[in-house]
Amino acid sequence: MVNIKLDDLELVKRVDEEGVMLETRSIINVALSNRRQVNEIKIPGYDGSVFQDFGRYPVTIVVEGLLTGPNSKNTFKDLDSKFRLGKPVQFVSDIPSITEVSEVVIESFRAAIVSSSPTSYWYILVLKEHKSVVQEEKEAPSQEETAKEETDSMIKETYDKVRKGK
């Protein structure tokens, strides 16, 4: 069984209350797109090439799921509001190839009511990995002390040379 969680919303879950099934969330299919960014550099005069690996592109995750039960409308609304916000959400999954993905943006959200049951929703989520960029502006190290020492040293050397008559 695959488990995926967007923020506080588990996509695989069964909610029962006093023996009554209120909601079942299930994942039907998960597809991943995970590519590396590799550049081939041909070397003139040689038969071979050099390859430079720039890392991987952000992972795209497509989740197809089903929400059923009287409370499924609330979960549907939660998914829709996360999509409409357009902001990164926390992501947790037990799928081995994407366990390092910690934030995603919901790029697209499509849903339909299942015709056989008005309390069932079929949906497709397209999630794109998001990497928060934390840019710390560090102040450049001061060179004042080094410059002062070098200047003092040069002045002393020049003074000594002048004193000795060189």
N, CA and C atoms as a LAMMPS dump frame, in Angstrom:
ITEM: TIMESTEP
0
ITEM: NUMBER OF ATOMS
498
ITEM: BOX BOUNDS ff ff ff
-5.0000000000000000e+02 5.0000000000000000e+02
-5.0000000000000000e+02 5.0000000000000000e+02
-5.0000000000000000e+02 5.0000000000000000e+02
ITEM: ATOMS id mol type element x y z
1 1 1 N 0.843 -1.171 0
2 1 2 C 0 0 0
3 1 3 C 0.899 1.25 0
4 2 1 N 0.535 2.216 -0.795
5 2 2 C 1.267 3.472 -0.925
6 2 3 C 0.636 4.504 0.007
7 3 1 N 1.483 5.24 0.699
8 3 2 C 0.99 6.319 1.555
9 3 3 C 1.57 7.634 1.079
10 4 1 N 0.713 8.623 0.919
11 4 2 C 1.126 9.969 0.533
12 4 3 C 0.35 10.945 1.417
13 5 1 N 1.079 11.968 1.876
14 5 2 C 0.463 12.97 2.739
15 5 3 C 0.838 14.355 2.22
16 6 1 N -0.166 15.214 2
17 6 2 C 0.022 16.613 1.611
18 6 3 C -0.354 17.468 2.808
19 7 1 N 0.635 18.146 3.381
20 7 2 C 0.436 18.875 4.634
21 7 3 C -0.142 17.914 5.667
22 8 1 N -1.342 18.189 6.144
23 8 2 C -1.987 17.334 7.146
24 8 3 C -3.01 16.386 6.531
25 9 1 N -3.071 16.329 5.202
26 9 2 C -4.095 15.552 4.503
27 9 3 C -3.528 14.23 3.973
28 10 1 N -3.943 13.135 4.586
29 10 2 C -3.511 11.806 4.134
30 10 3 C -4.378 11.395 2.945
31 11 1 N -3.731 10.933 1.864
32 11 2 C -4.481 10.529 0.675
33 11 3 C -4.91 9.069 0.721
34 12 1 N -4.401 8.311 1.685
35 12 2 C -4.846 6.932 1.92
36 12 3 C -5.289 6.852 3.372
37 13 1 N -6.589 6.692 3.557
38 13 2 C -7.114 6.693 4.922
39 13 3 C -8.549 6.184 4.922
40 14 1 N -8.927 5.596 6.037
41 14 2 C -10.317 5.186 6.239
42 14 3 C -10.787 5.826 7.544
43 15 1 N -11.916 6.529 7.479
44 15 2 C -12.454 7.212 8.656
45 15 3 C -13.774 6.541 9.046
46 16 1 N -13.774 5.945 10.229
47 16 2 C -14.977 5.3 10.772
48 16 3 C -15.353 5.977 12.074
49 17 1 N -16.634 6.064 12.321
50 17 2 C -17.103 6.616 13.589
51 17 3 C -18.289 5.787 14.055
52 18 1 N -18.137 5.158 15.212
53 18 2 C -19.186 4.314 15.791
54 18 3 C -19.687 3.277 14.801
55 19 1 N -18.759 2.637 14.095
56 19 2 C -19.109 1.566 13.171
57 19 3 C -19.633 2.038 11.825
58 20 1 N -19.702 3.349 11.609
59 20 2 C -20.19 3.881 10.338
60 20 3 C -18.999 4.421 9.548
61 21 1 N -18.869 3.958 8.308
62 21 2 C -17.778 4.417 7.453
63 21 3 C -18.134 5.799 6.922
64 22 1 N -17.33 6.811 7.325
65 22 2 C -17.587 8.181 6.908
66 22 3 C -16.825 8.552 5.642
67 23 1 N -15.646 7.946 5.491
68 23 2 C -14.848 8.295 4.314
69 23 3 C -13.75 7.253 4.093
70 24 1 N -13.499 6.995 2.817
71 24 2 C -12.365 6.169 2.425
72 24 3 C -11.596 6.935 1.363
73 25 1 N -10.301 7.107 1.609
74 25 2 C -9.42 7.759 0.635
75 25 3 C -8.464 6.693 0.115
76 26 1 N -8.403 6.582 -1.192
77 26 2 C -7.5 5.578 -1.765
78 26 3 C -6.764 6.148 -2.971
79 27 1 N -5.598 5.567 -3.22
80 27 2 C -4.799 5.948 -4.389
81 27 3 C -4.882 4.803 -5.377
82 28 1 N -5.26 5.129 -6.609
83 28 2 C -5.405 4.126 -7.658
84 28 3 C -4.084 3.935 -8.406
85 29 1 N -3.396 5.047 -8.681
86 29 2 C -2.173 4.983 -9.484
87 29 3 C -1.254 6.148 -9.126
88 30 1 N 0.05 5.901 -9.2
89 30 2 C 1.052 6.942 -9.017
90 30 3 C 2.061 6.807 -10.147
91 31 1 N 2.351 7.921 -10.817
92 31 2 C 3.36 7.932 -11.885
93 31 3 C 4.396 9.002 -11.557
94 32 1 N 5.651 8.698 -11.851
95 32 2 C 6.75 9.617 -11.541
96 32 3 C 7.521 9.976 -12.796
97 33 1 N 7.997 11.2 -12.824
98 33 2 C 8.896 11.647 -13.883
99 33 3 C 10.115 12.222 -13.179
100 34 1 N 11.25 11.55 -13.347
101 34 2 C 12.461 11.935 -12.635
102 34 3 C 13.627 11.855 -13.615
103 35 1 N 14.099 13.001 -14.099
104 35 2 C 15.18 13.032 -15.089
105 35 3 C 16.386 13.766 -14.535
106 36 1 N 17.55 13.413 -15.082
107 36 2 C 18.792 14.095 -14.712
108 36 3 C 19.139 15.095 -15.807
109 37 1 N 19.874 16.112 -15.423
110 37 2 C 20.32 17.134 -16.362
111 37 3 C 21.807 16.879 -16.644
112 38 1 N 22.073 16.216 -17.788
113 38 2 C 23.436 15.843 -18.157
114 38 3 C 23.795 16.541 -19.459
115 39 1 N 24.998 17.119 -19.487
116 39 2 C 25.461 17.837 -20.67
117 39 3 C 26.673 17.102 -21.249
118 40 1 N 26.643 16.807 -22.548
119 40 2 C 27.763 16.147 -23.217
120 40 3 C 28.675 17.21 -23.821
121 41 1 N 29.961 17.106 -23.511
122 41 2 C 30.943 18.044 -24.051
123 41 3 C 31.889 17.25 -24.942
124 42 1 N 31.827 17.523 -26.24
125 42 2 C 32.701 16.834 -27.199
126 42 3 C 34.069 17.503 -27.169
127 43 1 N 35.105 16.682 -27.166
128 43 2 C 36.47 17.19 -27.124
129 43 3 C 37.049 17.101 -28.533
130 44 1 N 37.427 18.257 -29.105
131 44 2 C 37.978 18.241 -30.469
132 44 3 C 39.242 17.375 -30.549
133 45 1 N 39.304 16.559 -31.568
134 45 2 C 40.475 15.713 -31.794
135 45 3 C 40.432 14.383 -31.054
136 46 1 N 39.404 14.148 -30.242
137 46 2 C 39.279 12.893 -29.506
138 46 3 C 37.99 12.194 -29.907
139 47 1 N 37.994 10.871 -29.765
140 47 2 C 36.802 10.094 -30.089
141 47 3 C 35.739 10.177 -28.993
142 48 1 N 36.167 10.413 -27.786
143 48 2 C 35.237 10.398 -26.658
144 48 3 C 34.66 11.764 -26.323
145 49 1 N 33.845 11.755 -25.307
146 49 2 C 33.205 12.972 -24.799
147 49 3 C 33.322 12.988 -23.285
148 50 1 N 33.089 14.155 -22.723
149 50 2 C 33.013 14.307 -21.278
150 50 3 C 31.575 14.656 -20.954
151 51 1 N 31.053 14.051 -19.91
152 51 2 C 29.68 14.329 -19.498
153 51 3 C 29.7 15.075 -18.172
154 52 1 N 28.92 16.142 -18.109
155 52 2 C 28.813 16.924 -16.882
156 52 3 C 27.4 16.76 -16.347
157 53 1 N 27.308 16.321 -15.097
158 53 2 C 26.015 16.072 -14.467
159 53 3 C 25.636 17.282 -13.609
160 54 1 N 24.55 17.955 -13.986
161 54 2 C 24.079 19.135 -13.254
162 54 3 C 23.002 18.787 -12.225
163 55 1 N 22.866 17.517 -11.905
164 55 2 C 21.836 17.101 -10.94
165 55 3 C 20.548 16.736 -11.642
166 56 1 N 19.495 16.629 -10.878
167 56 2 C 18.222 16.222 -11.464
168 56 3 C 17.242 17.377 -11.529
169 57 1 N 16.336 17.254 -12.47
170 57 2 C 15.235 18.203 -12.566
171 57 3 C 14.273 17.918 -11.415
172 58 1 N 13.406 18.869 -11.066
173 58 2 C 12.397 18.584 -10.036
174 58 3 C 11.514 17.408 -10.457
175 59 1 N 11.186 16.57 -9.51
176 59 2 C 10.363 15.39 -9.76
177 59 3 C 8.915 15.818 -9.991
178 60 1 N 8.26 15.176 -10.961
179 60 2 C 6.823 15.365 -11.176
180 60 3 C 6.125 14.082 -10.734
181 61 1 N 5.101 14.231 -9.919
182 61 2 C 4.368 13.091 -9.37
183 61 3 C 2.904 13.24 -9.77
184 62 1 N 2.372 12.233 -10.43
185 62 2 C 0.957 12.239 -10.818
186 62 3 C 0.245 11.202 -9.949
187 63 1 N -0.761 11.67 -9.207
188 63 2 C -1.503 10.8 -8.287
189 63 3 C -2.951 10.729 -8.76
190 64 1 N -3.418 9.509 -8.968
191 64 2 C -4.829 9.282 -9.305
192 64 3 C -5.472 8.629 -8.092
193 65 1 N -6.564 9.214 -7.609
194 65 2 C -7.168 8.685 -6.396
195 65 3 C -8.68 8.712 -6.403
196 66 1 N -9.239 8.171 -5.332
197 66 2 C -10.691 8.085 -5.187
198 66 3 C -11.051 8.436 -3.742
199 67 1 N -12.043 9.296 -3.602
200 67 2 C -12.582 9.666 -2.295
201 67 3 C -14.027 9.189 -2.254
202 68 1 N -14.4 8.421 -1.235
203 68 2 C -15.777 7.936 -1.135
204 68 3 C -16.294 8.129 0.285
205 69 1 N -17.6 8.307 0.39
206 69 2 C -18.242 8.436 1.692
207 69 3 C -18.8 9.831 1.92
208 70 1 N -19.642 9.966 2.936
209 70 2 C -20.29 11.251 3.22
210 70 3 C -19.308 12.394 3.503
211 71 1 N -18.146 12.119 4.077
212 71 2 C -17.179 13.183 4.38
213 71 3 C -16.216 13.461 3.228
214 72 1 N -16.341 12.758 2.119
215 72 2 C -15.402 12.919 1.009
216 72 3 C -15.467 14.319 0.397
217 73 1 N -16.622 14.97 0.488
218 73 2 C -16.743 16.319 -0.058
219 73 3 C -15.801 17.29 0.664
220 74 1 N -15.629 17.118 1.981
221 74 2 C -14.72 17.971 2.745
222 74 3 C -13.269 17.77 2.296
223 75 1 N -12.892 16.524 2.084
224 75 2 C -11.524 16.231 1.617
225 75 3 C -11.324 16.8 0.223
226 76 1 N -12.344 16.659 -0.625
227 76 2 C -12.282 17.24 -1.97
228 76 3 C -12.053 18.752 -1.884
229 77 1 N -12.775 19.419 -0.996
230 77 2 C -12.615 20.869 -0.834
231 77 3 C -11.22 21.222 -0.309
232 78 1 N -10.694 20.39 0.604
233 78 2 C -9.337 20.617 1.114
234 78 3 C -8.305 20.529 -0.009
235 79 1 N -8.413 19.51 -0.849
236 79 2 C -7.492 19.359 -1.987
237 79 3 C -7.605 20.547 -2.935
238 80 1 N -8.844 20.938 -3.213
239 80 2 C -9.071 22.057 -4.126
240 80 3 C -8.486 23.357 -3.566
241 81 1 N -8.638 23.589 -2.269
242 81 2 C -8.103 24.83 -1.681
243 81 3 C -6.577 24.832 -1.688
244 82 1 N -5.949 23.678 -1.474
245 82 2 C -4.481 23.594 -1.545
246 82 3 C -4.01 23.893 -2.967
247 83 1 N -4.758 23.408 -3.951
248 83 2 C -4.427 23.675 -5.355
249 83 3 C -4.579 25.162 -5.67
250 84 1 N -5.705 25.745 -5.26
251 84 2 C -5.984 27.16 -5.58
252 84 3 C -5.016 28.127 -4.905
253 85 1 N -4.478 27.758 -3.752
254 85 2 C -3.495 28.626 -3.082
255 85 3 C -2.222 28.768 -3.928
256 86 1 N -1.851 27.705 -4.613
257 86 2 C -0.675 27.753 -5.48
258 86 3 C 0.643 27.86 -4.725
259 87 1 N 0.631 27.521 -3.459
260 87 2 C 1.84 27.606 -2.636
261 87 3 C 2.364 26.203 -2.349
262 88 1 N 3.65 26.105 -2.055
263 88 2 C 4.215 24.794 -1.712
264 88 3 C 3.553 24.219 -0.462
265 89 1 N 3.373 22.907 -0.48
266 89 2 C 2.836 22.195 0.675
267 89 3 C 3.818 21.093 1.058
268 90 1 N 3.809 20.726 2.333
269 90 2 C 4.654 19.64 2.806
270 90 3 C 4.218 18.344 2.151
271 91 1 N 5.183 17.481 1.846
272 91 2 C 4.903 16.233 1.152
273 91 3 C 5.648 15.112 1.866
274 92 1 N 4.93 14.033 2.147
275 92 2 C 5.535 12.849 2.755
276 92 3 C 5.019 11.641 1.994
277 93 1 N 5.953 10.728 1.648
278 93 2 C 5.559 9.523 0.939
279 93 3 C 6.48 8.378 1.335
280 94 1 N 5.963 7.169 1.247
281 94 2 C 6.791 5.999 1.523
282 94 3 C 7.265 5.332 0.225
283 95 1 N 7.094 6.003 -0.909
284 95 2 C 7.578 5.481 -2.191
285 95 3 C 9.089 5.71 -2.227
286 96 1 N 9.895 4.654 -2.338
287 96 2 C 11.352 4.778 -2.209
288 96 3 C 12.008 5.828 -3.104
289 97 1 N 11.588 5.976 -4.331
290 97 2 C 12.264 6.9 -5.241
291 97 3 C 11.926 8.369 -4.99
292 98 1 N 10.96 8.659 -4.122
293 98 2 C 10.612 10.056 -3.844
294 98 3 C 10.573 10.376 -2.35
295 99 1 N 11.206 9.564 -1.534
296 99 2 C 11.196 9.84 -0.096
297 99 3 C 11.944 11.125 0.243
298 100 1 N 12.891 11.557 -0.617
299 100 2 C 13.637 12.791 -0.336
300 100 3 C 12.858 14.046 -0.726
301 101 1 N 11.739 13.913 -1.405
302 101 2 C 10.909 15.062 -1.767
303 101 3 C 10.148 15.492 -0.511
304 102 1 N 10.324 16.757 -0.111
305 102 2 C 9.688 17.216 1.123
306 102 3 C 8.641 18.309 0.904
307 103 1 N 8.692 18.966 -0.262
308 103 2 C 7.701 20.004 -0.587
309 103 3 C 7.296 19.874 -2.042
310 104 1 N 6.019 20.112 -2.303
311 104 2 C 5.512 20.087 -3.673
312 104 3 C 4.556 21.25 -3.887
313 105 1 N 4.374 21.582 -5.158
314 105 2 C 3.341 22.531 -5.565
315 105 3 C 2.345 21.724 -6.389
316 106 1 N 1.069 21.915 -6.116
317 106 2 C 0.039 21.219 -6.889
318 106 3 C -0.136 21.986 -8.193
319 107 1 N 0.394 21.415 -9.289
320 107 2 C 0.336 22.089 -10.592
321 107 3 C -1.034 21.977 -11.232
322 108 1 N -1.686 20.846 -11.02
323 108 2 C -3.018 20.702 -11.589
324 108 3 C -3.837 19.762 -10.72
325 109 1 N -5.134 20.008 -10.733
326 109 2 C -6.072 19.208 -9.949
327 109 3 C -7.332 19.058 -10.78
328 110 1 N -7.606 17.827 -11.177
329 110 2 C -8.826 17.538 -11.934
330 110 3 C -9.64 16.54 -11.14
331 111 1 N -10.945 16.712 -11.154
332 111 2 C -11.788 15.816 -10.377
333 111 3 C -13.139 15.657 -11.057
334 112 1 N -13.799 14.578 -10.719
335 112 2 C -15.145 14.322 -11.234
336 112 3 C -15.913 13.518 -10.2
337 113 1 N -17.214 13.722 -10.17
338 113 2 C -18.072 12.915 -9.302
339 113 3 C -18.291 11.589 -10.017
340 114 1 N -18.12 10.51 -9.281
341 114 2 C -18.343 9.176 -9.853
342 114 3 C -19.848 8.997 -10.014
343 115 1 N -20.276 8.659 -11.226
344 115 2 C -21.712 8.642 -11.538
345 115 3 C -22.514 7.652 -10.704
346 116 1 N -21.898 6.592 -10.251
347 116 2 C -22.652 5.598 -9.49
348 116 3 C -22.903 6.021 -8.042
349 117 1 N -22.175 7.048 -7.58
350 117 2 C -22.347 7.481 -6.197
351 117 3 C -22.087 8.977 -6.073
352 118 1 N -23.062 9.738 -5.603
353 118 2 C -22.872 11.189 -5.486
354 118 3 C -21.892 11.587 -4.373
355 119 1 N -21.478 10.617 -3.561
356 119 2 C -20.513 10.923 -2.506
357 119 3 C -19.132 10.336 -2.826
358 120 1 N -18.857 10.12 -4.1
359 120 2 C -17.552 9.601 -4.518
360 120 3 C -16.932 10.539 -5.537
361 121 1 N -15.653 10.824 -5.342
362 121 2 C -14.918 11.709 -6.233
363 121 3 C -13.677 10.995 -6.753
364 122 1 N -13.484 11.033 -8.035
365 122 2 C -12.265 10.558 -8.675
366 122 3 C -11.423 11.801 -8.954
367 123 1 N -10.112 11.727 -8.742
368 123 2 C -9.274 12.91 -8.958
369 123 3 C -7.895 12.533 -9.502
370 124 1 N -7.276 13.52 -10.123
371 124 2 C -5.874 13.413 -10.547
372 124 3 C -5.164 14.677 -10.065
373 125 1 N -4.07 14.476 -9.351
374 125 2 C -3.212 15.572 -8.892
375 125 3 C -1.882 15.488 -9.632
376 126 1 N -1.406 16.614 -10.132
377 126 2 C -0.062 16.679 -10.692
378 126 3 C 0.75 17.535 -9.729
379 127 1 N 1.733 16.904 -9.106
380 127 2 C 2.564 17.562 -8.1
381 127 3 C 3.966 17.777 -8.653
382 128 1 N 4.522 18.938 -8.423
383 128 2 C 5.893 19.256 -8.869
384 128 3 C 6.731 19.536 -7.639
385 129 1 N 7.864 18.867 -7.547
386 129 2 C 8.761 19.076 -6.415
387 129 3 C 9.149 20.544 -6.312
388 130 1 N 9.162 21.049 -5.099
389 130 2 C 9.55 22.432 -4.838
390 130 3 C 10.708 22.415 -3.857
391 131 1 N 11.747 23.138 -4.206
392 131 2 C 12.893 23.239 -3.303
393 131 3 C 12.978 24.673 -2.828
394 132 1 N 12.812 24.839 -1.532
395 132 2 C 12.899 26.18 -0.956
396 132 3 C 14.32 26.688 -1.092
397 133 1 N 14.445 27.9 -1.579
398 133 2 C 15.754 28.518 -1.726
399 133 3 C 15.936 29.472 -0.562
400 134 1 N 16.84 29.103 0.303
401 134 2 C 17.143 29.962 1.444
402 134 3 C 18.46 30.651 1.129
403 135 1 N 18.366 31.932 0.856
404 135 2 C 19.558 32.684 0.504
405 135 3 C 19.96 33.536 1.696
406 136 1 N 21.052 33.139 2.28
407 136 2 C 21.59 33.927 3.377
408 136 3 C 22.631 34.863 2.809
409 137 1 N 22.384 36.119 2.996
410 137 2 C 23.375 37.085 2.545
411 137 3 C 24.38 37.254 3.657
412 138 1 N 25.561 36.757 3.393
413 138 2 C 26.63 36.88 4.364
414 138 3 C 27.455 38.1 4.017
415 139 1 N 27.803 38.806 5.045
416 139 2 C 28.638 39.978 4.84
417 139 3 C 30.028 39.495 4.462
418 140 1 N 30.61 40.151 3.467
419 140 2 C 31.96 39.782 3.047
420 140 3 C 32.901 39.976 4.221
421 141 1 N 33.858 39.058 4.358
422 141 2 C 34.785 39.203 5.475
423 141 3 C 35.566 40.505 5.353
424 142 1 N 35.777 41.136 6.463
425 142 2 C 36.496 42.401 6.476
426 142 3 C 37.965 42.17 6.137
427 143 1 N 38.488 43.01 5.286
428 143 2 C 39.904 42.928 4.918
429 143 3 C 40.681 44.078 5.55
430 144 1 N 40.012 44.815 6.394
431 144 2 C 40.621 45.988 7.008
432 144 3 C 41.852 45.617 7.837
433 145 1 N 41.74 44.581 8.659
434 145 2 C 42.857 44.168 9.526
435 145 3 C 44.063 43.726 8.694
436 146 1 N 43.805 42.903 7.679
437 146 2 C 44.888 42.425 6.809
438 146 3 C 45.534 43.595 6.075
439 147 1 N 44.725 44.488 5.551
440 147 2 C 45.243 45.644 4.814
441 147 3 C 46.088 46.521 5.732
442 148 1 N 45.633 46.715 6.955
443 148 2 C 46.391 47.541 7.921
444 148 3 C 47.74 46.903 8.223
445 149 1 N 47.739 45.575 8.442
446 149 2 C 49.004 44.879 8.729
447 149 3 C 49.971 44.981 7.552
448 150 1 N 49.448 44.749 6.335
449 150 2 C 50.312 44.824 5.146
450 150 3 C 50.844 46.244 4.936
451 151 1 N 50.004 47.239 5.133
452 151 2 C 50.421 48.634 4.971
453 151 3 C 51.482 48.991 6.009
454 152 1 N 51.247 48.619 7.259
455 152 2 C 52.231 48.893 8.321
456 152 3 C 53.566 48.216 8.012
457 153 1 N 53.492 46.989 7.505
458 153 2 C 54.709 46.248 7.163
459 153 3 C 55.471 46.946 6.034
460 154 1 N 54.738 47.383 5.009
461 154 2 C 55.378 48.074 3.877
462 154 3 C 55.986 49.411 4.325
463 155 1 N 55.294 50.135 5.195
464 155 2 C 55.808 51.415 5.699
465 155 3 C 57.091 51.175 6.49
466 156 1 N 57.093 50.135 7.32
467 156 2 C 58.273 49.829 8.14
468 156 3 C 59.458 49.466 7.252
469 157 1 N 59.196 48.619 6.218
470 157 2 C 60.275 48.23 5.298
471 157 3 C 60.836 49.453 4.577
472 158 1 N 59.953 50.309 4.084
473 158 2 C 60.389 51.521 3.377
474 158 3 C 61.174 52.427 4.322
475 159 1 N 60.706 52.573 5.541
476 159 2 C 61.381 53.422 6.525
477 159 3 C 62.783 52.881 6.84
478 160 1 N 62.858 51.52 7.005
479 160 2 C 64.15 50.894 7.292
480 160 3 C 65.125 51.1 6.118
481 161 1 N 64.646 50.993 4.882
482 161 2 C 65.5 51.162 3.708
483 161 3 C 66.008 52.605 3.619
484 162 1 N 65.126 53.549 3.899
485 162 2 C 65.498 54.971 3.864
486 162 3 C 66.525 55.253 4.966
487 163 1 N 66.349 54.721 6.124
488 163 2 C 67.258 54.914 7.247
489 163 3 C 68.643 54.338 6.975
490 164 1 N 68.664 53.189 6.305
491 164 2 C 69.947 52.544 5.996
492 164 3 C 70.588 53.149 4.759
493 165 1 N 69.854 53.992 4.066
494 165 2 C 70.378 54.651 2.876
495 165 3 C 70.358 53.792 1.638
496 166 1 N 69.502 52.904 1.518
497 166 2 C 69.442 52.042 0.335
498 166 3 C 68.478 52.568 -0.67
